[in-house]
Amino acid sequence: MSQHGVLAIMVAGLILAGILAATMSTADSQMLAAASSVSQNILQEFGHMKLSEKHTMLAARLTIMVIAVVGVVLARDPNCSVFGIVSFAWAGFGGAFGAVVLCALFWKRCNWQGALAGMVSGGVMVFVWKYLISPLGGVCGIYELLPAFLVACVAIVVVSLVTPAPAKEIVDEFEGVREMRRTYEIKESGWRSHPLSFALGRRVTK
């Protein structure tokens, strides 16, 4: 028994169980997502491999096994920090995909060449800044996500402007979605500004 009593043991057990449950929930979701990406997106869609359901399941299971082995190896390193690994991973996500997502949503001139250039340059800059520039110290010691994001933005803009514009169908779809969003925002602002909207709980029309 703990010197702090049974209640302290129960509270500590509940807290630890909650931490373990959250860890397991996140871990299995990420592993299943990675397995699905490899077996469906990479092998079949990108690699154009025709896999049966059995082979798809086998590829997914092998992916989970590889990820588990890599996780065990990383966990055995006493100098390895989980926070550092997660921070570096999020820098990679933000540098490679953050600028691409923003430009795709808010700039109709962005094309696939610019998006590809942004993903490659942002991802590479994360490693360059982390292992080559950040050790210099000083202002260079900032989080690698920021310079990678800026480099990706510049690459997307420059490459998109020097390459052909997106097809008319893509531009029309972009403008259609923007117009739908504007219409929705106008309707929502009109509903919220009506003095009886909160009292009635529904849209009031004149």
C-alpha positions in Angstrom: 0.0 0.0 0.0 1.2 3.5 -0.7 2.0 5.8 2.2 -0.5 8.3 0.8 -3.4 5.9 1.1 -5.7 3.9 -1.1 -7.4 7.0 -2.6 -4.1 8.2 -4.0 -3.4 4.8 -5.5 -6.8 4.8 -7.2 -6.4 8.3 -8.6 -2.9 7.5 -9.9 -4.2 4.3 -11.5 -7.0 6.2 -13.3 -4.7 8.8 -14.6 -2.2 6.3 -15.9 -5.0 4.2 -17.4 -6.2 7.4 -19.2 -2.8 8.2 -20.5 -2.3 4.6 -21.7 -5.8 4.6 -23.4 -5.1 7.8 -25.2 -1.7 6.5 -26.3 -3.1 3.3 -27.7 -6.0 5.0 -29.4 -3.6 7.4 -31.2 -1.1 4.7 -32.0 -3.5 2.2 -33.6 -5.2 5.0 -35.6 -1.9 6.2 -37.0 -0.7 2.7 -37.8 -4.0 1.8 -39.6 -3.8 5.1 -41.5 -0.2 4.3 -42.6 -1.0 0.8 -43.6 -4.0 2.0 -45.7 -1.8 4.6 -47.3 0.8 2.1 -48.3 -1.5 -0.6 -49.5 -4.0 1.6 -51.3 -2.5 5.0 -52.2 1.2 4.1 -52.8 1.0 0.5 -54.2 -2.2 0.6 -56.1 -3.0 4.2 -57.0 0.5 5.6 -57.4 2.4 2.4 -58.2 -0.5 1.1 -60.5 -0.2 -2.4 -58.9 -3.2 -4.6 -59.2 -3.5 -6.3 -55.8 -6.1 -8.8 -54.7 -7.8 -8.3 -51.3 -5.5 -10.9 -49.8 -2.4 -9.2 -51.1 -3.7 -5.8 -50.0 -4.2 -7.1 -46.5 -0.8 -8.7 -46.5 0.8 -5.4 -47.5 -1.1 -3.5 -44.8 0.0 -6.0 -42.1 3.7 -5.9 -43.3 3.5 -2.1 -43.1 2.2 -2.3 -39.5 5.0 -4.7 -38.6 7.7 -2.4 -40.0 6.3 0.6 -38.2 6.2 -1.4 -34.9 9.8 -2.5 -35.3 10.9 1.1 -36.1 9.0 2.3 -33.0 10.7 -0.3 -30.8 14.1 0.7 -32.1 13.5 4.3 -31.4 12.1 3.6 -27.9 15.2 1.6 -27.0 17.4 4.7 -27.6 17.8 6.4 -24.2 18.8 9.7 -25.8 15.7 9.7 -28.0 12.9 12.1 -27.1 9.4 11.4 -28.1 8.6 15.1 -28.0 11.6 15.8 -30.3 10.5 13.1 -32.8 6.9 14.3 -32.8 8.0 17.9 -33.2 10.3 17.0 -36.1 7.5 15.0 -37.7 5.0 17.9 -37.5 7.7 20.2 -38.9 7.9 17.8 -41.9 4.1 17.8 -42.3 3.8 21.6 -42.0 6.8 22.3 -44.3 5.7 19.8 -47.0 1.9 20.2 -47.0 1.0 23.4 -45.1 1.8 25.9 -47.8 0.4 23.6 -50.5 -3.0 23.3 -48.7 -3.2 27.1 -48.2 -2.3 27.9 -51.8 -4.7 25.3 -53.1 -7.6 26.7 -51.1 -7.0 30.5 -51.6 -5.0 30.9 -54.8 -6.5 29.7 -58.1 -3.2 30.2 -60.0 -1.6 27.4 -58.1 -1.0 24.3 -60.3 0.3 20.8 -59.7 3.9 21.8 -60.7 3.9 24.5 -58.0 2.4 22.1 -55.5 5.0 19.5 -56.2 7.8 22.0 -55.9 6.4 23.3 -52.6 6.2 19.8 -51.1 9.7 18.8 -52.2 11.4 22.1 -51.2 9.5 22.3 -47.9 10.3 18.7 -47.0 14.0 19.1 -47.9 14.3 22.4 -46.0 13.1 20.7 -42.8 16.1 18.4 -42.9 18.6 21.0 -44.1 17.6 23.5 -41.4 17.5 20.8 -38.7 20.8 19.2 -39.3 22.9 21.9 -41.1 21.7 25.4 -40.2 20.1 25.0 -36.7 23.4 23.7 -35.1 24.9 27.1 -35.9 22.9 28.5 -33.0 21.6 32.0 -32.5 18.7 33.1 -34.7 19.4 29.9 -36.8 18.1 27.8 -33.9 14.4 28.6 -34.6 11.9 25.8 -35.2 12.6 24.3 -38.6 8.9 24.5 -39.6 9.0 28.3 -40.2 11.8 28.4 -42.7 10.5 25.3 -44.4 7.0 26.8 -44.7 8.4 30.1 -46.2 10.6 28.2 -48.7 7.6 26.1 -49.8 5.5 29.2 -50.3 8.2 30.8 -52.4 8.6 27.7 -54.5 4.9 27.3 -55.1 4.5 30.9 -56.2 7.6 30.9 -58.5 7.0 27.6 -60.1 3.3 28.2 -60.6 3.9 31.5 -62.3 6.6 30.1 -64.7 4.5 27.0 -65.7 1.2 26.8 -67.5 -1.9 27.9 -65.6 -4.4 25.3 -64.4 -7.1 24.1 -66.8 -10.2 26.1 -67.2 -12.3 23.3 -65.6 -10.2 23.5 -62.4 -10.4 27.3 -62.3 -14.2 27.2 -62.8 -14.5 24.7 -60.0 -12.4 26.9 -57.8 -14.6 30.0 -58.5 -17.8 27.9 -58.0 -16.7 26.8 -54.5 -15.6 30.4 -53.7 -19.0 31.7 -54.8 -20.8 29.1 -52.7 -18.8 30.0 -49.7 -19.5 33.7 -50.1 -23.3 33.0 -50.5 -23.2 30.9 -47.3 -21.3 33.6 -45.4 -23.8 36.2 -46.5 -26.8 34.1 -45.4 -25.1 33.3 -42.1 -24.2 36.9 -41.3 -27.8 38.0 -42.2 -29.3 35.3 -39.9 -27.0 36.1 -37.0 -27.6 39.9 -37.2 -31.4 39.5 -37.1 -32.6 40.6 -33.6 -35.0 37.7 -33.3 -32.6 35.0 -34.6 -31.5 33.8 -31.2 -34.9 34.0 -29.7 -36.6 32.0 -32.4 -33.7 29.6 -33.0 -34.3 29.6 -36.7 -33.9 31.7 -39.7 -36.3 34.7 -39.8 -37.4 35.8 -43.2 -39.2 39.0 -44.0 
